[in-house]
């Protein structure tokens, strides 16, 4: 004896509810496993050692942990000259990989902490810089001066007309060298770090 129209509808509805519930549980389980694996990765905030170079780092300021929760410290350099301020400014610098659930949500953030009389924390994208060209120079002028194994132009800031250049090696020391190199090019007027703001 076949099911009536109402019974078929009820059966389909129950099947959909069960399917959606099971799918939700599987996704939640996968995200929990990923978060647990992230917590065990070298460079997690509790390890107190960077993922690259196994460099010991002090506890991160609460403002950094709040801005980049559950991140992975890739690089740490203490007592170094600032990348964003005047060279006289001495800071501690962390490069942190954000831990989004999906690859597209992850990026590398540079946190620069000034431990002076008025402690100050600034955030930047670690693997990109803004490059402003001198008048009468074009993107081609910039491309001609770049080693494509180290630099790649990924776009242009429409508001400022600065080119966004991806830097392949982005430890704080590598970034400093990259800035000096880019500033030495005849076509370049200025180079600055790309600000980053945590999502609220």
SVG drawing of the C-alpha trace seen along z (x, -y; Angstrom):
<svg xmlns="http://www.w3.org/2000/svg" viewBox="-3 -64 71 66">
<polyline fill="none" stroke="black" stroke-width="0.4" points="0.0,0.0 1.6,-3.4 1.9,-6.5 -0.7,-9.2 0.1,-12.7 0.2,-14.0 2.3,-11.2 4.8,-11.7 5.1,-15.4 5.7,-14.5 8.3,-11.9 10.1,-14.4 10.0,-17.1 11.5,-14.7 14.2,-13.6 15.2,-17.2 15.3,-18.0 17.5,-15.0 19.8,-15.8 20.2,-19.5 20.9,-18.5 23.5,-15.9 25.2,-18.3 25.4,-21.0 26.8,-18.6 29.5,-17.5 30.5,-21.0 30.7,-22.0 32.8,-18.9 35.2,-19.7 35.6,-23.3 36.2,-22.0 38.9,-19.6 40.5,-22.4 40.6,-24.7 42.1,-21.9 44.8,-21.2 45.5,-25.0 46.0,-25.1 48.7,-22.4 50.6,-24.0 54.0,-25.5 53.6,-29.3 50.3,-29.1 50.0,-31.8 50.6,-29.3 53.7,-27.8 55.7,-31.0 57.9,-30.1 57.5,-31.3 56.6,-28.8 59.6,-29.9 63.0,-29.8 61.5,-28.6 62.2,-32.1 61.0,-32.6 58.5,-35.5 57.0,-37.1 53.3,-36.9 51.4,-38.9 49.6,-42.1 45.9,-41.5 45.1,-44.0 46.9,-41.9 45.3,-38.6 41.9,-40.3 42.5,-41.7 43.9,-38.4 42.3,-35.6 43.8,-32.1 46.5,-33.2 49.9,-31.6 53.0,-33.6 55.1,-33.0 57.9,-35.5 58.9,-37.5 61.7,-40.2 62.3,-42.2 64.1,-45.5 64.2,-46.4 63.7,-49.7 60.2,-50.4 59.0,-49.6 56.2,-52.2 57.6,-55.0 60.9,-56.9 64.0,-54.7 64.7,-55.9 61.6,-54.1 62.4,-50.7 59.6,-48.2 58.7,-44.5 57.2,-43.0 55.1,-39.9 54.0,-38.5 50.8,-36.5 48.8,-34.2 45.1,-34.7 43.1,-31.6 39.9,-31.8 38.0,-28.6 38.6,-28.9 41.8,-29.7 40.4,-32.8 39.8,-34.2 43.5,-33.8 46.2,-36.4 49.4,-37.6 49.2,-40.5 52.2,-42.5 51.7,-43.8 54.2,-46.5 54.3,-47.2 56.0,-50.3 56.8,-49.8 57.6,-53.4 56.1,-55.7 52.8,-55.6 52.5,-52.0 51.2,-51.9 50.1,-49.0 49.8,-49.2 48.6,-46.6 49.5,-46.2 49.3,-43.6 52.6,-41.7 53.0,-40.6 52.0,-43.7 53.2,-47.3 51.9,-50.5 54.3,-51.9 53.8,-55.4 55.5,-56.3 57.2,-59.5 55.4,-61.6 56.0,-60.4 56.6,-56.8 54.3,-53.9 53.5,-50.4 55.9,-49.1 58.7,-51.2 58.1,-49.5 57.7,-46.0 61.1,-46.4 62.8,-47.0 61.3,-44.1 62.6,-40.6 59.4,-38.6 60.6,-35.8 60.5,-38.4 57.8,-40.9 54.5,-40.9 52.1,-43.8 48.6,-42.6 46.7,-45.8 46.3,-49.5 44.7,-51.6 42.0,-53.5 41.9,-56.3 45.7,-57.0 46.9,-55.5 49.5,-53.6 50.5,-50.2 49.9,-47.2 53.1,-45.1 53.1,-41.6 56.4,-40.8 57.2,-37.1 59.6,-37.1 58.0,-39.0 59.8,-38.5 60.2,-42.0 63.9,-42.1 62.9,-41.0 60.2,-43.6 62.7,-46.3 65.1,-45.2 62.2,-45.1 61.2,-48.7 64.8,-49.9 65.1,-48.2 61.8,-49.6 62.7,-53.1 66.0,-52.8 64.2,-52.5 64.3,-55.7 60.6,-55.4 59.5,-55.1 58.5,-58.2 57.5,-56.4 56.8,-53.1 54.6,-52.4 53.0,-49.5 49.4,-48.7 47.2,-49.3 45.1,-46.5 42.1,-46.8 40.6,-43.8 37.1,-42.8 34.5,-43.5"/>
</svg>
